[in-house]
Protein backbone atom coordinates (compact mmCIF):
# COMPACT_ATOMS: atom_id res chain seq x y z
CA UNK A 1 0.00 0.00 0.00
CA UNK A 2 1.16 3.54 -0.75
CA UNK A 3 2.76 5.05 2.41
CA UNK A 4 0.53 8.13 2.22
CA UNK A 5 -2.67 6.07 2.09
CA UNK A 6 -1.35 3.74 4.79
CA UNK A 7 -0.67 6.72 7.06
CA UNK A 8 -4.27 7.94 6.61
CA UNK A 9 -5.68 4.47 7.33
CA UNK A 10 -3.56 3.99 10.44
CA UNK A 11 -4.49 7.46 11.65
CA UNK A 12 -8.15 6.61 11.19
CA UNK A 13 -7.75 3.65 13.53
CA UNK A 14 -6.36 6.00 16.18
CA UNK A 15 -9.21 8.48 15.77
CA UNK A 16 -11.78 5.71 16.10
CA UNK A 17 -10.15 4.38 19.27
CA UNK A 18 -10.15 7.85 20.80
CA UNK A 19 -13.80 8.43 19.92
CA UNK A 20 -14.90 5.10 21.42
CA UNK A 21 -12.79 5.11 24.58
CA UNK A 22 -11.55 8.64 25.30
CA UNK A 23 -8.15 7.00 25.78
CA UNK A 24 -5.81 4.61 24.06
CA UNK A 25 -5.24 6.65 20.90
CA UNK A 26 -1.71 7.64 21.81
CA UNK A 27 -0.93 4.21 23.21
CA UNK A 28 -1.84 2.57 19.92
CA UNK A 29 -0.38 5.28 17.67
CA UNK A 30 3.22 4.34 18.43
CA UNK A 31 2.87 0.59 17.67
CA UNK A 32 1.05 1.39 14.42
CA UNK A 33 3.75 3.84 13.35
CA UNK A 34 6.55 1.48 14.40
CA UNK A 35 5.13 -1.66 12.78
CA UNK A 36 3.13 -0.09 9.95
CA UNK A 37 5.44 2.71 8.79
CA UNK A 38 8.72 1.40 10.30
CA UNK A 39 9.55 4.56 12.25
CA UNK A 40 11.84 4.46 15.29
CA UNK A 41 10.14 5.38 18.55
CA UNK A 42 11.95 8.74 18.64
CA UNK A 43 10.27 9.74 15.34
CA UNK A 44 6.98 7.95 15.97
CA UNK A 45 6.37 9.66 19.32
CA UNK A 46 6.00 13.27 18.07
CA UNK A 47 4.08 12.12 14.97
CA UNK A 48 1.64 10.27 17.23
CA UNK A 49 1.32 13.32 19.47
CA UNK A 50 0.42 15.57 16.53
CA UNK A 51 -2.37 13.24 15.44
CA UNK A 52 -3.64 12.52 18.93
CA UNK A 53 -3.49 16.20 19.85
CA UNK A 54 -5.46 17.40 16.82
CA UNK A 55 -8.08 14.68 17.22
CA UNK A 56 -8.32 15.45 20.94
CA UNK A 57 -8.83 19.17 20.25
CA UNK A 58 -11.73 18.32 17.96
CA UNK A 59 -13.25 15.92 20.50
CA UNK A 60 -12.86 18.46 23.30
CA UNK A 61 -14.54 21.22 21.26
CA UNK A 62 -17.47 18.92 20.51
CA UNK A 63 -17.67 18.06 24.21
CA UNK A 64 -17.61 21.72 25.23
CA UNK A 65 -20.47 22.42 22.85
CA UNK A 66 -22.42 19.63 24.54
CA UNK A 67 -21.53 21.07 27.95
CA UNK A 68 -20.03 17.84 29.32
CA UNK A 69 -16.30 18.70 29.40
CA UNK A 70 -15.20 19.56 32.94
CA UNK A 71 -12.86 22.36 31.97
CA UNK A 72 -11.54 23.13 35.46
CA UNK A 73 -10.49 19.51 35.99
CA UNK A 74 -9.08 19.39 32.46
CA UNK A 75 -7.17 22.63 33.07
CA UNK A 76 -5.59 21.40 36.31
CA UNK A 77 -4.52 18.03 34.90
CA UNK A 78 -3.48 19.57 31.59
CA UNK A 79 -1.36 22.33 33.15
CA UNK A 80 0.56 19.83 35.26
CA UNK A 81 1.08 17.65 32.18
CA UNK A 82 2.22 20.54 30.00
CA UNK A 83 4.85 21.55 32.55
CA UNK A 84 6.46 18.10 32.72
CA UNK A 85 6.06 16.92 29.08
CA UNK A 86 9.24 18.69 27.82
CA UNK A 87 11.26 16.68 30.35
CA UNK A 88 9.88 13.46 28.85
CA UNK A 89 10.83 14.64 25.34
CA UNK A 90 14.34 15.43 26.54
CA UNK A 91 14.72 11.94 28.01
CA UNK A 92 13.34 10.30 24.84
CA UNK A 93 15.97 12.01 22.68
CA UNK A 94 18.74 10.58 24.85
CA UNK A 95 17.57 6.98 25.20
CA UNK A 96 18.19 4.22 22.59
CA UNK A 97 15.30 2.74 20.64
CA UNK A 98 15.06 -0.75 22.17
CA UNK A 99 14.71 0.33 25.81
CA UNK A 100 12.01 2.79 24.73
CA UNK A 101 10.16 -0.01 22.92
CA UNK A 102 10.38 -2.18 26.03
CA UNK A 103 9.16 0.64 28.27
CA UNK A 104 6.28 1.33 25.92
CA UNK A 105 5.28 -2.33 25.89
CA UNK A 106 5.19 -2.39 29.70
CA UNK A 107 3.01 0.75 29.73
CA UNK A 108 0.67 -0.93 27.25
CA UNK A 109 0.40 -4.06 29.41
CA UNK A 110 -0.34 -1.90 32.45
CA UNK A 111 -3.05 -0.09 30.48
CA UNK A 112 -4.68 -3.39 29.50
CA UNK A 113 -4.51 -4.66 33.08
CA UNK A 114 -6.24 -1.53 34.37
CA UNK A 115 -8.98 -1.88 31.76
CA UNK A 116 -9.59 -5.53 32.59
CA UNK A 117 -9.91 -4.90 36.33
CA UNK A 118 -13.40 -4.87 37.77
CA UNK A 119 -14.80 -1.35 38.37
CA UNK A 120 -15.46 -2.21 42.03
CA UNK A 121 -11.72 -2.40 42.59
CA UNK A 122 -11.19 1.29 41.76
CA UNK A 123 -14.20 3.17 43.08
CA UNK A 124 -14.24 2.50 46.82
CA UNK A 125 -12.88 5.84 48.02
CA UNK A 126 -13.84 7.99 51.02
CA UNK A 127 -16.25 10.80 50.17
CA UNK A 128 -13.66 13.40 51.26
CA UNK A 129 -11.23 12.23 48.56
CA UNK A 130 -13.64 12.36 45.65
CA UNK A 131 -14.66 15.43 43.62
CA UNK A 132 -18.41 14.98 43.53
CA UNK A 133 -20.95 16.58 41.20
CA UNK A 134 -23.17 19.09 43.04
CA UNK A 135 -26.90 18.46 42.76
CA UNK A 136 -27.52 22.22 42.75
CA UNK A 137 -25.46 23.45 39.79
CA UNK A 138 -23.93 20.20 38.42
CA UNK A 139 -20.42 21.53 39.06
CA UNK A 140 -17.67 19.46 40.65
CA UNK A 141 -17.30 20.10 44.38
CA UNK A 142 -13.54 20.07 44.89
CA UNK A 143 -11.54 18.67 47.79
CA UNK A 144 -7.82 19.21 48.42
CA UNK A 145 -7.00 15.46 48.25
CA UNK A 146 -8.82 15.18 44.93
CA UNK A 147 -7.05 18.25 43.51
CA UNK A 148 -3.67 16.82 44.54
CA UNK A 149 -4.53 13.45 42.98
CA UNK A 150 -5.61 15.01 39.68
CA UNK A 151 -2.51 17.23 39.54
CA UNK A 152 -0.35 14.15 40.14
CA UNK A 153 -2.22 12.41 37.34
CA UNK A 154 -1.29 15.29 35.06
CA UNK A 155 2.38 14.98 35.95
CA UNK A 156 2.41 11.25 35.14
CA UNK A 157 0.46 11.74 31.91
CA UNK A 158 2.74 14.59 30.83
CA UNK A 159 5.96 12.67 31.48
CA UNK A 160 4.72 9.64 29.54
CA UNK A 161 3.42 11.92 26.79
CA UNK A 162 6.82 13.45 26.19
CA UNK A 163 8.79 10.24 26.71
CA UNK A 164 6.64 7.80 24.71
CA UNK A 165 4.41 9.99 22.55
CA UNK A 166 1.19 8.97 24.28
CA UNK A 167 -1.66 11.36 25.01
CA UNK A 168 -2.01 10.01 28.54
CA UNK A 169 -5.68 9.08 28.32
CA UNK A 170 -4.96 5.62 29.73
CA UNK A 171 -3.84 7.40 32.93
CA UNK A 172 -6.40 10.21 32.90
CA UNK A 173 -9.57 8.17 32.38
CA UNK A 174 -8.97 5.75 35.30
CA UNK A 175 -8.01 8.70 37.53
CA UNK A 176 -11.23 10.58 36.73
CA UNK A 177 -13.20 7.40 37.37
CA UNK A 178 -11.44 6.95 40.70
CA UNK A 179 -11.43 10.53 41.99
CA UNK A 180 -14.75 11.87 40.62
CA UNK A 181 -18.28 10.61 40.17
CA UNK A 182 -18.65 11.92 36.62
CA UNK A 183 -20.50 9.83 34.04
CA UNK A 184 -18.42 7.95 31.48
CA UNK A 185 -19.02 10.29 28.50
CA UNK A 186 -18.03 13.33 30.57
CA UNK A 187 -14.89 11.49 31.68
CA UNK A 188 -13.98 10.51 28.13
CA UNK A 189 -14.42 14.02 26.70
CA UNK A 190 -12.68 15.68 29.65
CA UNK A 191 -9.81 13.28 29.02
CA UNK A 192 -9.67 14.45 25.40
CA UNK A 193 -9.44 18.07 26.58
CA UNK A 194 -6.46 17.15 28.77
CA UNK A 195 -4.81 15.21 25.95
CA UNK A 196 -5.17 18.26 23.69
CA UNK A 197 -3.28 20.41 26.20
CA UNK A 198 -0.57 17.89 27.05
CA UNK A 199 0.04 16.90 23.44
CA UNK A 200 0.57 20.51 22.37
CA UNK A 201 3.36 20.88 24.91
CA UNK A 202 4.97 17.60 23.85
CA UNK A 203 4.84 18.49 20.13
CA UNK A 204 6.35 21.92 20.76
CA UNK A 205 9.18 20.41 22.80
CA UNK A 206 9.82 17.70 20.19
CA UNK A 207 9.97 20.28 17.39
CA UNK A 208 12.63 22.21 19.32
CA UNK A 209 14.77 19.08 19.71
CA UNK A 210 14.79 18.02 16.06
CA UNK A 211 12.88 17.81 12.75
CA UNK A 212 9.37 16.40 12.91
CA UNK A 213 8.18 13.99 10.18
CA UNK A 214 5.39 16.20 8.83
CA UNK A 215 5.18 14.02 5.69
CA UNK A 216 3.82 11.29 7.97
CA UNK A 217 2.22 13.45 10.67
CA UNK A 218 -0.18 15.34 8.38
CA UNK A 219 -1.87 12.38 6.61
CA UNK A 220 -1.83 10.38 9.85
CA UNK A 221 -3.53 13.30 11.63
CA UNK A 222 -6.11 13.77 8.87
CA UNK A 223 -7.17 10.15 9.20
CA UNK A 224 -7.41 10.46 12.99
CA UNK A 225 -9.54 13.63 12.89
CA UNK A 226 -11.98 12.30 10.28
CA UNK A 227 -12.38 8.98 12.10
CA UNK A 228 -12.97 10.73 15.42
CA UNK A 229 -15.84 12.69 13.88
CA UNK A 230 -17.43 9.48 12.63
CA UNK A 231 -16.68 7.62 15.84
CA UNK A 232 -18.44 10.17 18.05
CA UNK A 233 -21.77 9.05 16.60
CA UNK A 234 -20.93 5.36 16.87
CA UNK A 235 -19.78 5.69 20.50
CA UNK A 236 -23.25 6.68 21.68
CA UNK A 237 -24.70 3.38 20.42
CA UNK A 238 -22.08 0.93 21.74
CA UNK A 239 -21.50 -0.68 25.12
CA UNK A 240 -18.47 1.01 26.78
CA UNK A 241 -17.60 -2.11 28.80
CA UNK A 242 -17.38 -4.35 25.71
CA UNK A 243 -15.25 -1.75 23.91
CA UNK A 244 -12.92 -1.53 26.88
CA UNK A 245 -12.47 -5.30 27.11
CA UNK A 246 -11.78 -5.65 23.38
CA UNK A 247 -9.27 -2.81 23.41
CA UNK A 248 -7.53 -4.25 26.48
CA UNK A 249 -6.91 -7.66 24.89
CA UNK A 250 -5.77 -6.06 21.66
CA UNK A 251 -3.32 -3.97 23.69
CA UNK A 252 -1.86 -7.14 25.25
CA UNK A 253 -1.16 -8.63 21.81
CA UNK A 254 0.49 -5.43 20.57
CA UNK A 255 2.55 -5.14 23.77
CA UNK A 256 3.91 -8.67 23.35
CA UNK A 257 4.93 -7.88 19.76
CA UNK A 258 6.73 -4.74 20.93
CA UNK A 259 8.52 -6.64 23.68
CA UNK A 260 9.62 -9.19 21.08
CA UNK A 261 11.07 -6.40 18.95
CA UNK A 262 12.72 -4.79 21.97
CA UNK A 263 14.67 -7.96 22.75
CA UNK A 264 15.45 -8.63 19.07
CA UNK A 265 13.08 -11.53 18.40
CA UNK A 266 11.18 -9.55 15.74
CA UNK A 267 13.01 -7.47 13.17
CA UNK A 268 11.88 -4.28 11.49
Secondary structure, DSSP 8 states (H G I E B T S, - for coil): --HHHHHHHHHHHHHHHHHHHSS-HHHHHHHIIIIIS---HHHHHHHHHHHHHHHHHHHHHHHHHHT---HHHHHHHHHHHHHHHHHHHHHHHHS-HHHHHHHHHHHHHHHHHHHHS-GGGT----GGGSBEE-TTT--EE--HHHHHHHHHHHHHHHHHHHHH---SHHHHHHHHHHHB---HHHHHHHHHHHHHHHHHHHHHHHHHHS---HHHHHHHHHHHHHHHHHHHHHHTTS-HHHHHHHHHHHHHHHHHHHHHHHTTSS--
